[in-house]
Amino acid sequence: MLGGEAELHRAVVHPNVVTVYGAGMVGDEPYLAMEYVEGLDLYRLLRRAESEQRRMPVGLATYIARQLCDALGAVHAARDDHGNPLHIVHRDVTPSNIYLSLDGSVKLGDFGIARVRQHTGPAQPSAGLKGKFGYLAPEQVAGEPFDHRADLFAMAAVFGEMLIGARIFPGSGQLAVLLAIRDVNIEPLRQASPPVDAKLMAVCEHALARDPDQRFGSAAELSAALAPFQTPTEDELRQQLSEWVSWARDSSELARQLEGRIRDSMQRMRAVEVGGSADAASEHPDTSLSQVLTVSGRTYEDVPFSRLIEMIATGELMGDDKVALMGGEFCAIRDIEELARHLLPSTSATTGRLFQPGVPDYRAQLAQTSMLDVLAHLRATRESGALFVERRDATGAPRRKELYLGEGRLTHVASTDRNELLGEYLVRRRALSRQQLDEALAALSRFGGRLGDTLISMGMVDAVDVFRAIRNQGRDRVAAMCGWPRANVTFYRGTLPARVEFPLDLDLASPMMAGTYVASHGKPRSLLPRGDVRLRFGPRAGLVPDSHERGTAPVSLQLVAGLMEEPPTVDAALAHIAAHHPTPNSRVISLNEAAAALVTAKYLGWVAYPSDAPPASST
């Protein structure tokens, strides 16, 4: 690994990039020999400034950012010994990898997780990034292919942090930060006091665009946009940085401050021990927390906290059911913050067992109308509201799913099926063992009842992996209904959940594609006609070039749009989709996925074929 990092470093020779002299072994120990930068990293500088409530001048922040742009420009333009572009993506442009020297120079280092080749694929996307999620680009968070523009996004995030003295993506936990990145929620930057100059803010928003195509195309472009804000002169700013580095390296004053804070904390701790019970916290260990429930007049004692959460999430308990936590007073579940967040949206504020908001705007029976048709209709009409799907399972027990949509996009899915809870989903996906899940459930109360945060804090699952699992879980919850032979479907326009902690913001085309696998028992090709049948234009084919119609559909489905100038045969269409490999690191599209895309395109009205065309299974 160190040898690979040395090779990448040697390919980039630039005064703003740390020089690496070589790598090798001394006995059994590997080493990396590199330039020593006498000073400190940007992370330490920012934390010291934060502790002193000292704001970095705009000109100095811009100077550092432009020096880093020069470094990234050299990284992205690096070539191998034969002159071929390497397309290096650094992937770790964070304050701790930005080195500031006593002479005022700025250097980028640590190529340990850098990748070669444009549009790096999503394999092991979070490797080496633990604790640095605040600088990922949205496409990295989503597990999509990314290129050098992800580095520019990270650079802009670092620049914003220098401007306001705090990270620009808000969130109390890692999942919340990743959600803020996905939605490019930069409210701390927009609401800074004093405010960021409007013109500089426009540059930041351009650099932090959610869509890579809407960002600056190169480090040079970003540097040029920042140039007007770099004042005074470069020599003066270099001297200013030198002074800041010298100040931040002086640890004597900081040590005195910390000593005072520790002494104050110790005094407060003694006051708490004298004034209250020092052993109160140990009386109810997390593994044995018990609750008392009152449901329909009946009382249940010694209910484990994890079981309580499960009962709420699956609809066994409603917002008006009461619970006494750890011997406290009985309160309605909807009035207890850490419990209310798990309620089915339709039960959170009502006294009825299930909420039906009046006369539906749309009805369907899955025995006559497929779920794929229902989803296609909601996507095409860009509906916002609640879709309730209800049926009875093989045992006669009622099952219910609630889909909440915004402008034809999936924002939330709730289910009464305990097998569709996040923990069960992760176990089925082998991202988590049953023993690990049990351990996490036992500790759930320590993390506000949030399983995702519990798993991350206990080091069982990586934050990015949990983030993607929640999104994929929502997709698969919807896709599963495409295999239901019968169910009642009702849609209520404008009915939205009171609160969703993790909005999915998912194009309905994604669960539709997954649903074709469910509907065909894993063989979406069987839903298409014979290979020599020629496709036709669908009723919405003329709308396909429109960006709203394509939305953010999976790449394989987007490729169908390129077929519509002259519709090919089914076999030719499948071959075209599966052959799409823009770069060596692009994800391979299987023929099964290509078939799922073509089937979904038919439901969306993009393509059509004769209704009497022989099915593929008959050939």
Secondary structure, DSSP 8 states (H G I E B T S, - for coil): -HHHHHHHHHH---TTB--EEEEEEETTEEEEEE---SEEEHHHHHHHHHHTT----HHHHHHHHHHHHHHHHHHHT-B-TTS-B---B-----GGGEEEETTS-EEE---TT-B-SSSB--SSTTTT-TT-GGG--HHHHTT--B-THHHHHHHHHHHHHHHHSS-SS--SSHHHHHHHHHTT--HHHHT-SS---HHHHHHHHHHT-SSGGGS-SSHHHHHHHHGGG--S-HHHHHHHHHHHHHHHH-HHHHHHHHHHHHHHHHHHHHHHHHHS-TTGGGGS-GGG-EEEEEETTEEEEEEEHHHHHHHHHTTSS-TT-EEEETT---EEGGGSHHHHTTS-GGGTT-SSSS---SS-SEEEETTTS-HHHHHHHHHHTT--EEEEEEEE-TTS-EEEEEEEEETTEEEEEEES-GGGSHHHHHHHTTSS-HHHHHHHHHTGGGGTT-HHHHHHHTTSS-HHHHHHHHHHHHHHHHHHGGG-S--EEEEEET---S--SS---EETHHHHHHHHHHHTTT-GGGGSB-TT-B-EE-TTGGGTTSHHHHTT--HHHHHHHTTTTS--BHHHHHHHHHT--SSTTS----HHHHHHHHHHHHHTTSEE--TT--BGGG-
